[in-house]
Amino acid sequence: KGLKRVDLLRELSTRMNECLDKTLESLKGNVIWSEEDEEAWDDTKKNVEIFLYSKVYISIWKVCEEIDVDKSLAERFETLHFVSPSHLEISCFETEDGKELDAVLEKPITSLKAINGACSPGTKLACIHEAYRQLSQILQGLTNSPPGADDILPVLIYMLLRAKLRNIYSNLSFIELFSQHENVRGAEWYAFTNLYGAVQFLKDLDMVNAKGLHIDLKTWKEGLGRQQKINIQEERVRNIERKLADVVIPVKAVRDARLEGQVVDLNWGFNYQNEHFQIANPPQQDSDDEEDVIENDEKALKSRW
């Protein structure tokens, strides 16, 4: 109590690492673990770390979480979703379209997203390293040569935009603060440093002039405007889904409809909900294409159902 946030985090980090060191020292002196080889002992250390952090993770995360920065970055990822490989000068991806690229990057993106389900700094770091390793393999397969840092960084930036990760900045801060000293080196930390650089690039990107991207100002502004309309439409669909998520159609209504000879399917359910349940109006679309947007909302919602 009474500590500033930065001092509290430093104190928490010190205490967690001291607790982990003492626990491992005690285990190493026990006959069960004293004879373990290096590989087995490494696994033991990882599992002990996971166990300890699983008991206190929620409390630590509440202090460590950078809510404002995470929210700002998440909004930026959404806004910059139109950025293409050519804008980042990724020549090996320029011939691919968006869907094909998403398929190519599916594995590293999935590995990176797993970071939110991990509770220990070591496990989170391993998620980043696995995503980095998979991405390196993809680039090597496309270019027939091992990628360097200059090759990886723009692809990491592109991958972040496609993944739309939540809490990425808080996760990186957590890893940086709570990782054991022995983990702050080697291949895993190299992957962490590169990802941190990619996040920092997007965080500091000049949204007015797009400095750092290979794009002219006109195309940049058009892309921002187009993506904003797409994001508004997607948010409208999400609002409708949230309103309809807990709606239950009575069994009697289904039975009566069948007795009347109606076809009871998804379209019937959609129409029934529109007729019988009041849905709050979503935010107004500031556009001349209001009718088209509403029609697209309904089509998107039906397709998801």
C-alpha positions as CSV (number, residue, x, y, z in Angstrom):
1,K,0.0,0.0,0.0
2,G,1.1,3.5,-0.8
3,L,3.6,2.4,-3.5
4,K,3.5,4.0,-6.9
5,R,2.5,1.7,-9.7
6,V,6.0,1.5,-11.2
7,D,7.5,0.8,-7.8
8,L,4.8,-1.8,-7.0
9,L,5.5,-3.6,-10.3
10,R,9.2,-3.7,-9.5
11,E,8.5,-5.0,-6.0
12,L,6.1,-7.7,-7.4
13,S,8.7,-8.7,-9.9
14,T,11.5,-9.0,-7.3
15,R,9.3,-11.0,-4.9
16,M,8.0,-13.4,-7.6
17,N,11.5,-14.1,-8.8
18,E,12.8,-14.6,-5.3
19,C,10.0,-17.0,-4.5
20,L,10.6,-18.9,-7.7
21,D,14.4,-19.1,-7.0
22,K,13.8,-20.4,-3.4
23,T,11.3,-23.0,-4.6
24,L,13.6,-24.3,-7.3
25,E,16.6,-24.4,-4.8
26,S,14.5,-26.4,-2.4
27,L,13.4,-28.8,-5.2
28,K,16.9,-29.2,-6.4
29,G,18.0,-30.4,-2.9
30,N,15.3,-33.1,-2.9
31,V,16.2,-36.6,-4.0
32,I,13.3,-36.7,-6.5
33,W,14.7,-33.8,-8.6
34,S,18.4,-33.8,-7.7
35,E,19.3,-36.4,-10.3
36,E,17.4,-34.8,-13.2
37,D,19.4,-34.0,-16.4
38,E,19.4,-30.5,-17.9
39,E,16.5,-31.1,-20.2
40,A,14.3,-32.5,-17.4
41,W,15.3,-29.8,-15.0
42,D,14.4,-27.1,-17.6
43,D,10.9,-28.7,-17.8
44,T,10.6,-28.7,-14.0
45,K,11.5,-25.0,-13.8
46,K,8.9,-24.1,-16.5
47,N,6.2,-26.1,-14.7
48,V,7.0,-24.6,-11.3
49,E,6.8,-21.1,-12.8
50,I,3.5,-21.9,-14.4
51,F,2.1,-23.2,-11.1
52,L,3.2,-20.2,-9.1
53,Y,1.9,-17.6,-11.6
54,S,-1.4,-19.4,-12.0
55,K,-2.1,-18.7,-8.3
56,V,-1.4,-14.9,-8.5
57,Y,-1.8,-14.1,-12.2
58,I,-5.1,-12.2,-11.9
59,S,-3.8,-10.0,-9.1
60,I,-0.6,-9.2,-10.9
61,W,-2.3,-8.6,-14.2
62,K,-4.6,-6.0,-12.7
63,V,-1.6,-4.0,-11.8
64,C,0.4,-4.7,-14.9
65,E,-2.4,-4.1,-17.5
66,E,-2.0,-1.0,-19.7
67,I,-5.6,-0.5,-20.5
68,D,-5.4,2.8,-22.3
69,V,-2.4,1.8,-24.4
70,D,-4.0,-1.5,-25.3
71,K,-7.2,0.1,-26.3
72,S,-5.4,2.7,-28.4
73,L,-3.4,0.0,-30.2
74,A,-6.4,-2.2,-30.8
75,E,-8.2,0.7,-32.4
76,R,-5.1,1.4,-34.5
77,F,-4.9,-2.3,-35.6
78,E,-8.5,-1.9,-36.8
79,T,-7.9,1.3,-38.6
80,L,-4.8,0.1,-40.4
81,H,-6.3,-3.2,-41.5
82,F,-6.2,-2.0,-45.1
83,V,-2.4,-1.8,-45.1
84,S,-0.9,-4.2,-47.7
85,P,2.5,-5.9,-48.0
86,S,3.5,-3.4,-50.6
87,H,3.0,-0.6,-48.1
88,L,5.5,-2.3,-45.9
89,E,7.8,-3.2,-48.8
90,I,7.4,-6.9,-48.3
91,S,8.2,-8.1,-51.8
92,C,7.7,-11.8,-51.2
93,F,4.1,-11.2,-50.3
94,E,3.1,-8.7,-53.0
95,T,1.7,-11.4,-55.4
96,E,-0.6,-12.8,-52.7
97,D,-4.1,-11.6,-52.1
98,G,-5.5,-10.9,-48.6
99,K,-7.2,-14.3,-48.1
100,E,-4.2,-16.3,-49.3
101,L,-2.0,-14.3,-47.0
102,D,-4.3,-14.9,-44.0
103,A,-4.0,-18.6,-44.8
104,V,-0.2,-18.4,-45.0
105,L,0.1,-16.6,-41.7
106,E,-2.6,-18.6,-39.9
107,K,-0.2,-20.7,-37.8
108,P,2.1,-17.9,-36.5
109,I,-1.0,-15.8,-35.8
110,T,-2.6,-18.6,-33.8
111,S,0.7,-19.1,-31.9
112,L,0.9,-15.4,-31.1
113,K,-2.8,-15.2,-30.0
114,A,-2.1,-18.0,-27.5
115,I,-0.2,-15.4,-25.4
116,N,-3.5,-14.3,-23.9
117,G,-4.2,-17.8,-22.6
118,A,-0.8,-18.1,-20.8
119,C,-0.2,-17.0,-17.2
120,S,3.5,-17.2,-16.8
121,P,6.2,-15.0,-18.4
122,G,8.0,-18.0,-19.7
123,T,5.0,-19.5,-21.4
124,K,4.0,-16.1,-23.0
125,L,7.6,-15.8,-24.2
126,A,7.4,-19.3,-25.7
127,C,4.3,-18.3,-27.6
128,I,6.1,-15.4,-29.2
129,H,9.2,-17.5,-30.0
130,E,7.0,-20.2,-31.7
131,A,5.2,-17.6,-33.8
132,Y,8.6,-16.1,-34.7
133,R,10.0,-19.5,-35.6
134,Q,7.0,-20.3,-37.8
135,L,7.2,-16.9,-39.5
136,S,10.9,-17.4,-40.2
137,Q,10.2,-20.8,-41.8
138,I,7.5,-19.2,-44.1
139,L,9.8,-16.5,-45.2
140,Q,12.7,-18.9,-45.8
141,G,10.3,-21.0,-47.9
142,L,9.3,-18.0,-50.0
143,T,12.8,-16.5,-50.5
144,N,15.0,-19.6,-50.3
145,S,17.3,-17.9,-47.8
146,P,17.3,-17.4,-44.0
147,P,15.5,-14.1,-43.2
148,G,17.3,-11.4,-41.3
149,A,15.9,-8.9,-38.8
150,D,15.2,-6.4,-41.6
151,D,13.2,-9.0,-43.4
152,I,11.2,-10.1,-40.3
153,L,10.2,-6.8,-38.9
154,P,7.9,-5.6,-41.6
155,V,6.2,-9.0,-41.7
156,L,5.7,-8.9,-38.0
157,I,4.1,-5.5,-38.4
158,Y,1.8,-6.9,-41.1
159,M,1.0,-10.0,-39.0
160,L,0.0,-7.8,-36.0
161,L,-2.4,-5.9,-38.2
162,R,-4.0,-9.1,-39.5
163,A,-4.2,-10.7,-36.0
164,K,-5.8,-7.7,-34.3
165,L,-4.4,-8.8,-31.0
166,R,-5.9,-7.4,-27.8
167,N,-3.7,-6.6,-24.7
168,I,-0.5,-7.0,-26.7
169,Y,1.3,-4.1,-25.0
170,S,0.3,-5.3,-21.5
171,N,1.6,-8.8,-22.4
172,L,4.9,-7.4,-23.6
173,S,5.2,-5.3,-20.4
174,F,4.4,-8.3,-18.3
175,I,7.1,-10.4,-20.0
176,E,9.7,-7.7,-19.7
177,L,9.0,-7.2,-16.0
178,F,8.6,-10.7,-14.7
179,S,10.9,-12.9,-16.9
180,Q,13.7,-14.6,-15.1
181,H,17.2,-13.2,-15.7
182,E,18.3,-16.4,-17.4
183,N,15.5,-16.0,-20.0
184,V,16.4,-12.4,-21.0
185,R,18.8,-13.7,-23.7
186,G,18.9,-16.2,-26.6
187,A,16.5,-16.9,-29.4
188,E,13.3,-16.4,-27.3
189,W,14.4,-12.9,-26.2
190,Y,15.5,-12.1,-29.7
191,A,12.0,-12.9,-31.0
192,F,10.5,-10.8,-28.1
193,T,12.7,-7.8,-29.1
194,N,11.6,-8.0,-32.7
195,L,7.9,-8.2,-31.8
196,Y,8.3,-5.3,-29.3
197,G,9.9,-3.3,-32.2
198,A,6.9,-4.1,-34.5
199,V,4.4,-3.0,-31.8
200,Q,6.4,0.2,-31.1
201,F,6.4,1.0,-34.8
202,L,2.6,0.9,-35.0
203,K,2.3,2.7,-31.7
204,D,4.4,5.6,-32.9
205,L,3.2,5.6,-36.5
206,D,2.3,9.1,-37.8
207,M,-1.4,8.7,-38.7
208,V,-1.5,12.0,-40.5
209,N,1.4,11.6,-43.0
210,A,2.0,7.8,-42.7
211,K,5.8,8.3,-42.3
212,G,7.5,4.9,-42.3
213,L,5.1,3.4,-44.8
214,H,5.6,3.1,-48.6
215,I,2.3,4.8,-49.6
216,D,1.4,8.2,-51.1
217,L,-0.8,10.6,-49.0
218,K,-3.8,10.3,-51.3
219,T,-3.9,6.5,-51.1
220,W,-3.3,6.7,-47.4
221,K,-6.3,9.0,-46.8
222,E,-8.6,7.0,-49.1
223,G,-7.6,3.8,-47.3
224,L,-8.3,5.3,-43.9
225,G,-11.7,6.5,-45.0
226,R,-12.6,3.2,-46.6
227,Q,-11.5,1.2,-43.6
228,Q,-13.4,3.4,-41.2
229,K,-16.7,2.7,-43.1
230,I,-15.9,-1.1,-43.0
231,N,-15.2,-0.9,-39.2
232,I,-18.5,1.0,-38.6
233,Q,-20.4,-1.6,-40.6
234,E,-18.8,-4.4,-38.6
235,E,-19.6,-2.7,-35.3
236,R,-23.2,-2.3,-36.4
237,V,-23.4,-6.1,-37.0
238,R,-21.8,-6.8,-33.6
239,N,-24.3,-4.5,-31.9
240,I,-27.2,-6.4,-33.5
241,E,-25.6,-9.7,-32.5
242,R,-25.3,-8.5,-28.9
243,K,-28.9,-7.5,-28.8
244,L,-30.1,-10.8,-30.3
245,A,-27.6,-13.1,-28.5
246,D,-29.9,-13.9,-25.5
247,V,-33.2,-13.9,-27.4
248,V,-35.1,-17.2,-27.0
249,I,-37.9,-18.1,-29.4
250,P,-40.8,-19.9,-27.5
251,V,-41.4,-23.5,-28.4
252,K,-45.1,-22.7,-28.9
253,A,-44.2,-20.2,-31.6
254,V,-42.1,-22.8,-33.5
255,R,-44.9,-25.4,-33.1
256,D,-47.6,-23.0,-34.3
257,A,-45.5,-21.9,-37.3
258,R,-45.1,-25.5,-38.4
259,L,-48.8,-26.3,-37.9
260,E,-49.5,-23.3,-40.2
261,G,-47.2,-24.9,-42.8
262,Q,-44.4,-22.3,-42.5
263,V,-40.8,-23.4,-43.1
264,V,-39.0,-23.0,-39.8
265,D,-35.4,-22.2,-40.6
266,L,-32.8,-19.5,-39.9
267,N,-34.6,-17.0,-42.0
268,W,-37.8,-17.7,-40.2
269,G,-36.0,-17.2,-36.8
270,F,-34.4,-14.0,-38.0
271,N,-37.8,-12.6,-39.2
272,Y,-39.5,-13.7,-36.0
273,Q,-37.0,-11.8,-33.9
274,N,-37.3,-8.7,-36.0
275,E,-41.1,-8.8,-35.5
276,H,-41.4,-9.7,-31.9
277,F,-38.4,-8.2,-30.1
278,Q,-37.4,-4.5,-29.8
279,I,-33.8,-3.9,-30.8
280,A,-32.2,-0.7,-29.9
281,N,-31.2,1.3,-32.9
282,P,-27.4,1.0,-33.6
283,P,-25.3,4.1,-34.0
284,Q,-26.2,6.2,-37.1
285,Q,-24.1,5.7,-40.2
286,D,-22.6,9.0,-41.3
287,S,-22.8,8.1,-45.0
288,D,-25.0,8.4,-48.1
289,D,-25.1,4.6,-48.4
290,E,-27.3,3.9,-45.3
291,E,-29.6,1.5,-47.1
292,D,-26.7,-0.5,-48.5
293,V,-25.0,-0.7,-45.1
294,I,-28.2,-2.0,-43.4
295,E,-28.7,-4.6,-46.1
296,N,-25.0,-5.7,-45.8
297,D,-25.5,-5.9,-42.0
298,E,-28.4,-8.3,-42.3
299,K,-26.6,-10.4,-44.9
300,A,-23.5,-10.6,-42.7
301,L,-25.6,-11.5,-39.7
302,K,-27.5,-14.2,-41.6
303,S,-24.3,-15.7,-43.0
304,R,-22.8,-15.9,-39.5
305,W,-25.9,-17.7,-38.2
